[in-house]
Amino acid sequence: MPAYEYKALDSRGKQKQGVMEADAPRAVRQQLREKGMTPLAVEPAADKQNKTTPFSSRGSLSASDLALVTRQIATLIQSGIPVEQALSAASQQSTKPRIRSMLIAIRAKVMEGYSLADSLAEFPRAFPRLYRSTVAAGEHAGHLDLVLNRLADYTESRQEARQKIQLAAIYPIILSVVAVAIVVFLLTYVVPDIIEVFLKQGQELPALTQAMLAVSDFLGNYGVYLFILLVALLVGFRFALTKPGFRMKFHRQLLHLPLFSGMVRGVNTARYASTLSILTTSGVPLVEAMRIAGEVLSNDFLRTELREAAKKVSEGGSLHRSLDQTGYFPPMMLHMIASGEASGELDSMLERTARMQENTLQSKIAAIVGLFEPMMLLFMGVVVLIIVLAIMLPILNMSNLVG
């Protein structure tokens, strides 16, 4: 039975919207009238999502919502409930209308005879290719409940890691903003007023004070233009990143920058290992799993390199040698993968190396954040010391003259 998304007015004249299953739009309107509502619009839910309407912007799910929905469906299927009933129950459990609408539309596709993976493809922004391919492998192998539970674990762990990074970055970001604001305030308002006193007395200012006054004048006269220039450069850079050629060159440079290369490589290799692990464990063929895992990376250049690695594996090459030829995977990870290939336990070894990569990455991020805080405080202290010296030196010179 197809699903239809509707807009209607209730008895109080308030607009309502949702999804309802019926044989035809006319039946939806009849059900709405029976509930005392006045139908305004009724359209097929799947078609609605494909149009560039306000509803299309709702075709995505946050990581927490995706993990919750996946866990609910997996638990219901594991209890022996058919897929279409599990989707219906999960939609009833959801308190968010957009998720409820999405699940009802997916259930309608399943009821029409489509597989769950094909039905999920109606909402590619909510259920990415990794998710759909894993579900398809689970359906093919007859272990859909186990695959969905694994997907829920994977999504939850990714969300937890993201939240840890965000929470760890909040304090340094606030500290940086406050520090910059204080320095700008001191240079544009405090320093000029104090130094003006010495200028009126005709006192010769020390070199440090003159430099500080020049900086203060520059910020006072051109600070707004400097801010506009920085914003324009940022917007221009973001626009340039939309060009494939520039983005490819920039992503390649990121993999070799002295201070950033380790973090960029760590993030991408950890994500690749995690994705490859869950795909191969779920029954996806290795070459297809490599292609899918490469597509979820954020670095375009490394994604291109991994396409070549997948091609080499499809031609008979080993996984660890193909990854080693890219030059961006850590030796420990390659040794573990080689061991897994030799022992015939590649799935478990990929899972282990994925966990190791993620733990290593989180440790690096924690260390960087931990170092950033004292470095920012030190930088702030040095700037304030220079400002204080620029103010105190004329006072000391005046005291010496008086003495």
N, C-alpha and C positions, 0 to 999 in steps of 0.2 A: 504494500500500500504506500503510495508516494506521500511525501511530506510537503506541506505548504507553509510558507511564512506569511503572516498576516499583520495588518495594522487595523485597529478598530477602536471605537469610542465606547467607553462603558456608560452606565446609567448616569454618572455624574459628569459626563462630558470629557473625561480624562482619557488621553490616548494610551492604548495598550498595544503591545506587539509580542509576538511569539511564534511558535511553530505548532502545527496541528496535522495529524495524519487523516487523510480522507481519500475517497476515490477520485474526486474532482474538485476544482475550486468552488463549484456551486455548493457541494456538500459542506465545505468549510464555512461558507457564508451562512448556510442554514444552521450549522451548529453554533455559530457566533450569535445569530439572532435568537436562538433558543436560550442562550445564556444572558440575554438582555443587552447585547452589544451590537453596535452598528458597524459593519465592516467597511473599511476604507480602501484597502488594497490586499489582494491575495495573489501570491506568486510562488512557483515551485522553489523550494529552499535551495536546491543545488544550483539552479539557474541564477537565483538571486546572488549567490556568493560569487558567481563568475562575472557579474556585471560590475562596472565601475560606479557603484552606488554607495551610499553610506554603509550598507550592510557589508560590503566587501572588505572594509577596513577592520571588520570584526572577525575575519577568518584566520585568526592566529590565537595561540595559547601561550601563556607564560610557562616556564619550566615547572613551577609548582603545580599549576593546574593540570598540565600534561601528565605529570607523575601521579597525581591523585586520580585522574580519570583512568589511567592505565592500570593502576593498582586495583581500583574498583572492578574494572572489567575482568582483570586476571583472576581476582578472587571469586567472582561469580561464575566464570567459565570453569575454574578449578572445582567448583561445587557441582558441576554437571549441568549447569544451565546453558541452553543454546545461546549462540552469539547474539541473535536478534533480541532475545529476552534480556540478556546481560546489558545490551546497549540501552534498552528501554528503562531498565532499573537504574542504570547509571545516570541517565538523563533526569529521572525523577529525583535522584539524590542531590543533583546539582542545584545550587541556589542562584547560579548566574544564568540569566536568560540566553546569552550568546552560546554558552557551552551546551545548555539544554537544546537549543535549536540545532546546533552542530551535530549532536549525538542522534537526534531524531532524524535528521537528514541522512546520516550515515546508515542508520537502521533501515530507512526506506530503501536505500540502494541494496543493502543485504537482502531485504525481503524480495527485491526484484531479481535475485539470483546472482548478484555480483559477490565476489570474495570480499572479505573484510579489508584486505590490503587495497584492492581496487576501489572500494567504497571510501577509504581514507584519502585516496588521491583526489577526491572532490575538494579537499581542504589542504593543499600542499604547504601552506604557510604554517598551519597548525601541526601537521604531521609530516616532517621532512622525509627525504628519500631514505635516509638511514632507518627511520622508524618503519616506513612502509615495507622496505625490503626485508627487514627482520621479521615483521609480521607475516609476510608472504612465505618466508622460509619456515616459520612455525606452522603455518597452515598446511604447507606441503608435507612437512614431517609428522604432522599430527600432534604436535606439542605446543599448541598455541598458548595455553595457560602458563607453561614454563617460560616461554619466550616473552610473554607480556610481563611476567614478574621480573625477568632479567632487565627488560626495558625500563620498568619502573625503578629498579635499583640504580640503573645507569643514570636515569634522568635526575633522581633524587641526589645522587652523589655529585653530579655536575652542578646542580643547584646549590648544594651545601658548600662546595668549593668556591663557587662564585660569590656566595654571601660572605664567606670568610674573607675573601680578598676585598670585597666592598667595605666590610666593617673595618678591616685593617687600614684601608686607605682613607677613611673618613677623617681621622685626626690629623694626618699629615696635610690633607687638602685644606682643612679649616685653618691649620697653623700657617700654611703658606699664604692663604688669602689675607689673614689677619696681619701677618708680618709685612706683606707688601702694602697693605692699606696704611699701617702705622708709619712706615718709612715715607710713603708719599705724603701723608699728612704732615710729618715733621719737616720735610723738605719744602713743602709749598706754603705752609702757614706759620710754623714755629720759627724755623731758622731765619727767614727774611726779617721778621719783626725784631728778633734779638740782634741780628747783625746791623740792622738799620741804626740802632743806638750808637754803635761804634763809628759808623760812617758819618753821622751827624757831628760827632766830636772831631772829625778829621783824622782819626787814627788810621795808621797804615795796617792793613789786615795781613795776617800770615798767609802763605801760599795755600795751605790746606783749607783755610776759611774762604779764600777767594774761589778755590775749586768747588767747594760746597755751595757757595753763593751762585756760581755759574750753573751748576746742576739745578739748583732751586729755580733760577730764572728760566732755564730751559723747560722745566716741567710746568712752571706757571704759564709760560707763553705758548708752549707747543704740546702740552700734555694731552689735550683733547685730540689734537691731530695725530699724535703718536698712537693713542688708543684706537682711533679710527683706522690708521694704517695697519696696526696689528690685526684688527678684526678683518680688514680687507685681505691681508695676506692669508689669514686662516681660511676665509671663504674661498679665496683663489686656490689654495692648496687642496681643499676638499673637492673643488670642482675639477682640478687636475687629476685627482685620484679616480674620477669617473672615466678617464681616458685609459683604455687598456694598456697602451704602450707605456705611458708614464707610471701607471700603477705597477706594472711588471718590473720596471727598472727600480722603483722605490722599494718594492718588496724584496728584490734581490739585494739591494744595499742593506736593508734591515738585517739580513742574515749574516752580514759581515761587519757591521758596526762594532767597534770595540766594547762599548758598554751595554749595548742592546742585543747583540747577536745571541748571547747565551740564553736570555729570557725568551726571545722570539723563537729560537729553536726549541727550547724546552716546552713552551706552550703548544707548539704545533706537533712536535713528536709525541707528547703526552696524549693529545687529543687523537692523533692518528692511531696510537697503540690501543687506546681505550675503545675506539670505534671498531678497529679491526678485530679486537678480542671479542666484542659482543656479537659481531656479524659471523665470525667463523664458529663460535660456540653455538650459535643458533642454527647452524647448518647452511649458511650462505657459502657457495664455492669461493675459494681463496682469491682467484683473479677478480671476480665480481666484487668481493669484499674489499679488495685493495682499491678498486675504482671508486666505490662508494665512500670509503674512508678518506680517500684523497680529496674528494669533493667537499667535505665538511671543514677543511682547513681554511684558515683566514688568509694565509700567505699564497698569493697567486703563483709566484715562481716555484715554491716548493710543491704546490699542487701539480704544476707542469712536470716537474722532475719525477713525481710519484706516478704520474700517468705512464712515463717511460719505464719506470720500475715494474708496473703492472704488466706492461707489454712484454718485458723480458721474462717475467714469470710465466706468462701465457705461452711463450716460446720454449719453455722447458728450464728456465733458470731457477735457481733457489731464491727463497725470499730474503734471507739474510744478505746474500751477495748483491742482490738487486738494490736493497736499501743501502748497503754500504757504498755502492757506486754513486749514490746521490751526494755523499759527503756531509750529510747534515744530521745523521743519527748517532747517538753516543755509542761507544764501543761496548759497554756493558749490555745495552739493549740488544745489540747485534749478536753478541756471544750467547745470550739467553735464547734468542730466536733460533740460532744455529743449533743449539743444544736440543731445543724442542723439535726441530726438523729431523735431527739425527735419531732421536728417541721415539719419534712418532707421537709425541704429546705436544704438538704445536699449539693447540687450543689452550691448554692449561698454562703453557709457558707464556703465551701472549697475554693472558689474563694477569699473570704474575708480573711481567715486565710493565704492563700498563699501570698496575698498582704502584710499582716502584717508581715509574716516571712521574706519576701524579704526586706521590709523597715527596720526591726530590724537588719538583716544581714548587709545591707549597712551602717547603723549607726555604727555598731561594727567595720566594716572595716575602716570607716572614722576615728573613734576614735583611732584605733591602728596605722593607718598611721600618724595621728596627733601627737601621743605620740612618735612615732619612730624618727621623725625628731629632736626634742629637746634632746632625749636620745642619738642619734648618735652624735650630736654636743657636748653634755656633755662628752661623752666617748672620742671624739677626743680632746677636751680641756684638759682632765685629762692626756691623753697619751703625748700630746705636753708639758704639764707642767712637767711631769716626765722627759722627755728628756731634757728640759731646765734646770731643777734642777741638773740633772746628769752632765751637762756641766758647770753650774755656781758654783757648790760646790767646785771643784778644784780651780777655780779662786778666790773664797772667801778665801779659805785656804791659797793660795799664798799671797793674800793681807794681811792676818793676820800675816804671817811669815815675810813679808817685814816690816810691821808696828812694 
